[in-house]
Amino acid sequence: MQRYSHGELIVVLDTSDLDRAADFWTTVLGYHRDGYGGGAYLSLVPSGGQGVELLLQRTGDQKSDKNRVHLDLRTEDLDGEVARVEAAGGVRLTSEAIVEHGWRWHVLADPDGNELCVLQPPSS
């Protein structure tokens, strides 16, 4: 039995389809399926071994409002990364990049409507 001396961060995302969500998030994050807990859960972990576990939880609940927590993906190539996420099944929610304090980003959604942002830091 594995013991944890401190709380270990696990991000949980609700989904209506575990396989579809796993296909999307493993492609976007470079994670792999680790299995976990049974029929309602699927664990995704970083392929390199270091990082935060993403636990997919199957639910029949429909998303109704803006997420209170979301994932950000930081990149030097905003347009290229947005295109890569869209090719994996993401949907762009912003038509123009949002710009604030030199940062540029787009808001996207995964196949279940969970928001994520693709961010490009200031060039300086």
Backbone as numpy.savetxt, mean C-alpha at the origin, in Angstrom:
# Nx Ny Nz CAx CAy CAz Cx Cy Cz
7.50 -20.89 19.66 6.67 -19.71 19.66 7.55 -18.46 19.66
7.28 -17.55 18.73 8.06 -16.33 18.64 7.58 -15.34 19.69
8.53 -14.68 20.36 8.19 -13.70 21.39 8.66 -12.33 20.93
7.88 -11.32 21.24 8.21 -9.95 20.88 8.41 -9.16 22.16
9.58 -8.50 22.29 9.86 -7.73 23.49 9.16 -6.37 23.46
8.88 -5.87 22.27 8.18 -4.59 22.10 7.09 -4.81 21.06
6.17 -3.89 21.00 5.15 -3.98 19.97 5.78 -3.92 18.59
5.41 -4.82 17.74 5.92 -4.84 16.37 4.84 -4.27 15.47
5.22 -3.29 14.64 4.26 -2.63 13.77 3.84 -3.55 12.63
2.54 -3.71 12.49 1.94 -4.43 11.37 0.85 -3.51 10.83
0.87 -3.26 9.55 -0.17 -2.45 8.93 -1.23 -3.40 8.39
-2.49 -3.16 8.73 -3.60 -4.01 8.31 -4.46 -3.25 7.31
-4.70 -3.87 6.16 -5.57 -3.29 5.14 -6.77 -4.19 4.93
-7.95 -3.59 4.93 -9.16 -4.34 4.63 -9.28 -4.53 3.12
-9.80 -5.68 2.73 -9.98 -5.99 1.32 -11.17 -6.93 1.15
-11.78 -6.89 0.01 -12.86 -7.84 -0.28 -12.32 -9.08 -0.98
-11.08 -9.00 -1.51 -10.50 -10.10 -2.28 -9.02 -10.22 -1.94
-8.67 -11.21 -1.14 -7.28 -11.37 -0.69 -6.30 -11.54 -1.84
-6.64 -12.38 -2.81 -5.71 -12.62 -3.91 -5.49 -11.38 -4.76
-6.55 -10.66 -5.08 -6.42 -9.44 -5.88 -5.58 -8.41 -5.14
-5.85 -8.22 -3.85 -5.08 -7.26 -3.06 -3.63 -7.69 -2.95
-3.39 -8.97 -2.75 -2.02 -9.48 -2.64 -1.26 -9.28 -3.95
-1.91 -9.54 -5.07 -1.26 -9.32 -6.37 -0.86 -7.85 -6.51
-1.77 -6.94 -6.16 -1.49 -5.51 -6.27 -0.34 -5.11 -5.36
-0.45 -5.40 -4.07 0.53 -4.90 -3.10 1.89 -5.57 -3.23
1.95 -6.86 -3.61 3.26 -7.48 -3.81 3.97 -6.85 -5.00
3.22 -6.50 -6.04 3.81 -5.83 -7.21 4.28 -4.43 -6.84
3.44 -3.67 -6.15 3.77 -2.28 -5.83 4.91 -2.19 -4.83
4.92 -3.03 -3.80 5.90 -2.92 -2.73 7.11 -3.84 -2.88
7.05 -4.81 -3.79 8.14 -5.78 -3.88 8.13 -6.76 -2.72
6.96 -6.99 -2.13 6.79 -7.93 -1.03 6.46 -9.31 -1.59
6.39 -10.30 -0.70 5.92 -11.62 -1.11 4.90 -12.13 -0.06
4.10 -13.07 -0.51 3.09 -13.67 0.38 3.79 -14.56 1.40
3.36 -14.43 2.65 3.96 -15.22 3.72 2.93 -16.18 4.33
1.67 -16.04 3.95 0.63 -16.83 4.59 0.40 -16.31 5.99
-0.72 -16.66 6.61 -0.95 -16.17 7.96 -2.35 -16.50 8.38
-2.52 -16.99 9.55 -3.75 -17.02 10.28 -4.98 -17.70 9.74
-5.09 -18.00 8.51 -6.30 -18.66 8.05 -7.01 -17.91 6.96
-8.24 -18.31 6.71 -9.00 -17.87 5.56 -9.26 -16.39 5.42
-9.30 -15.63 6.50 -9.64 -14.21 6.40 -8.41 -13.31 6.35
-7.21 -13.88 6.44 -5.99 -13.08 6.54 -4.93 -13.60 5.59
-4.10 -12.66 5.11 -2.94 -13.03 4.30 -1.84 -12.04 4.61
-0.69 -12.55 5.01 0.44 -11.71 5.39 1.36 -11.49 4.19
1.76 -10.23 4.00 2.75 -9.87 2.98 3.94 -9.29 3.70
5.13 -9.75 3.32 6.35 -9.31 4.00 7.38 -8.86 2.97
8.29 -7.97 3.40 9.32 -7.49 2.48 10.20 -8.64 1.99
10.48 -8.64 0.71 11.31 -9.71 0.14 12.72 -9.70 0.72
13.22 -8.54 1.10 14.55 -8.44 1.69 14.60 -8.75 3.16
13.44 -9.00 3.79 13.40 -9.37 5.19 13.25 -8.22 6.16
13.60 -7.01 5.77 13.49 -5.86 6.66 12.32 -4.98 6.23
11.51 -4.58 7.19 10.40 -3.68 6.88 9.15 -4.08 7.62
8.08 -3.39 7.31 6.81 -3.56 7.99 5.98 -4.62 7.28
5.38 -5.51 8.07 4.47 -6.51 7.53 3.16 -5.83 7.13
2.61 -6.23 6.01 1.30 -5.76 5.57 0.35 -6.95 5.67
-0.64 -6.83 6.54 -1.60 -7.91 6.75 -2.90 -7.56 6.05
-3.29 -8.36 5.09 -4.55 -8.18 4.38 -5.63 -8.91 5.15
-6.75 -8.23 5.37 -7.87 -8.79 6.12 -9.12 -8.74 5.25
-9.65 -9.92 4.94 -10.87 -9.96 4.12 -12.06 -9.51 4.96
-12.84 -8.61 4.37 -14.03 -8.10 5.04 -15.10 -7.82 3.99
-16.33 -7.89 4.41 -17.44 -7.56 3.53 -17.82 -6.09 3.59
-17.18 -5.36 4.50 -17.47 -3.93 4.64 -17.00 -3.17 3.41
-17.80 -2.22 2.97 -17.42 -1.37 1.85 -16.78 -0.10 2.39
-15.73 0.36 1.71 -15.10 1.61 2.08 -16.08 2.74 1.79
-16.21 3.69 2.74 -17.19 4.74 2.54 -16.62 6.15 2.63
-15.51 6.35 3.31 -14.94 7.68 3.49 -13.45 7.65 3.23
-12.83 8.83 3.34 -11.39 8.95 3.19 -10.70 8.13 4.28
-9.62 7.47 3.90 -8.83 6.72 4.89 -8.26 7.67 5.93
-8.25 7.25 7.18 -7.60 8.02 8.23 -6.10 7.72 8.26
-5.71 6.56 7.76 -4.31 6.17 7.64 -4.12 5.68 6.21
-3.00 6.04 5.60 -2.72 5.55 4.26 -1.22 5.35 4.09
-0.84 4.67 3.04 0.57 4.43 2.75 1.08 5.49 1.78
2.33 5.92 1.96 3.02 6.80 1.03 4.18 6.05 0.43
4.37 6.20 -0.87 5.51 5.63 -1.58 6.36 6.80 -2.05
7.61 6.89 -1.59 8.50 7.99 -1.95 9.36 7.55 -3.14
9.51 8.45 -4.12 10.24 8.12 -5.33 10.89 9.37 -5.92
11.93 9.18 -6.70 12.55 10.28 -7.43 11.85 10.50 -8.77
11.11 9.50 -9.26 10.44 9.56 -10.56 8.93 9.47 -10.38
8.29 10.61 -10.13 6.87 10.62 -9.82 6.04 10.01 -10.95
6.24 10.48 -12.17 5.43 9.99 -13.29 5.65 8.50 -13.53
6.89 8.05 -13.46 7.19 6.64 -13.67 6.59 5.74 -12.60
6.66 6.19 -11.35 6.12 5.38 -10.26 4.60 5.36 -10.29
3.98 6.49 -10.61 2.52 6.52 -10.74 2.09 5.56 -11.85
2.79 5.59 -12.97 2.46 4.68 -14.08 2.62 3.22 -13.66
3.66 2.92 -12.88 3.89 1.54 -12.42 2.76 1.08 -11.50
2.32 1.95 -10.58 1.23 1.61 -9.67 -0.08 1.44 -10.46
-0.32 2.30 -11.43 -1.51 2.16 -12.26 -1.48 0.85 -13.05
-0.32 0.48 -13.57 -0.20 -0.78 -14.32 -0.48 -1.99 -13.44
-0.23 -1.85 -12.13 -0.50 -2.94 -11.19 -1.97 -3.00 -10.78
-2.77 -2.01 -11.19 -4.19 -2.01 -10.86 -4.64 -0.82 -10.03
-3.71 0.09 -9.72 -4.07 1.29 -8.97 -4.84 2.26 -9.85
-5.61 3.12 -9.20 -6.41 4.13 -9.90 -5.97 5.51 -9.40
-5.60 6.38 -10.33 -5.20 7.73 -9.96 -6.43 8.55 -9.59
-6.39 9.20 -8.43 -7.51 10.01 -7.95 -7.29 11.50 -8.18
-6.06 11.91 -8.46 -5.75 13.31 -8.73 -5.35 13.45 -10.19
-5.91 14.46 -10.87 -5.58 14.65 -12.29 -4.26 15.40 -12.44
-3.97 16.28 -11.51 -2.70 17.03 -11.51 -1.97 16.74 -10.21
-0.64 16.79 -10.28 0.15 16.57 -9.07 -0.15 17.67 -8.05
-0.23 17.29 -6.80 -0.36 18.24 -5.69 1.05 18.70 -5.36
1.22 20.00 -5.14 2.55 20.55 -4.85 2.46 21.32 -3.54
3.39 21.00 -2.62 3.43 21.68 -1.33 4.85 21.65 -0.79
5.41 22.83 -0.53 6.76 22.96 0.03 7.80 22.19 -0.78
7.65 22.20 -2.09 8.60 21.52 -2.97 8.30 20.05 -3.21
7.44 19.45 -2.41 7.03 18.06 -2.61 5.94 18.02 -3.68
5.95 16.98 -4.48 4.91 16.75 -5.48 4.36 15.36 -5.25
3.04 15.18 -5.39 2.48 13.84 -5.22 1.15 13.69 -5.91
0.82 12.44 -6.13 -0.50 12.05 -6.62 -1.13 11.13 -5.60
-2.45 11.20 -5.50 -3.22 10.29 -4.67 -3.79 9.22 -5.59
-3.61 7.97 -5.20 -4.13 6.83 -5.95 -4.94 5.97 -5.01
-5.59 4.96 -5.57 -6.33 3.99 -4.76 -5.96 2.60 -5.21
-5.92 1.67 -4.27 -5.72 0.26 -4.62 -7.04 -0.29 -5.14
-7.09 -1.55 -5.57 -8.33 -2.10 -6.13 -9.53 -2.09 -5.18
-9.30 -1.92 -3.85 -10.40 -1.84 -2.90 -10.76 -0.41 -2.54
-10.09 0.55 -3.16 -10.37 1.96 -2.87 -9.54 2.55 -1.75
-8.62 1.78 -1.15 -7.75 2.31 -0.10 -6.76 3.29 -0.73
-6.68 4.51 -0.18 -5.80 5.51 -0.75 -4.34 5.25 -0.43
-3.49 5.68 -1.36 -2.05 5.72 -1.17 -1.55 6.93 -1.92
-0.43 7.48 -1.50 0.16 8.62 -2.20 1.52 8.20 -2.76
1.81 8.68 -3.95 3.14 8.54 -4.53 3.77 9.93 -4.47
4.87 10.04 -3.72 5.50 11.33 -3.41 6.87 11.47 -4.06
7.14 12.68 -4.56 8.47 13.02 -5.04 9.00 14.15 -4.16
10.13 13.94 -3.46 10.66 14.98 -2.58 11.22 16.15 -3.38
11.44 17.27 -2.71 12.06 18.41 -3.38 13.41 18.03 -3.96
13.78 18.67 -5.06 15.04 18.30 -5.72 16.26 18.79 -4.94
16.11 19.78 -4.08 17.27 20.29 -3.34 17.54 19.50 -2.09
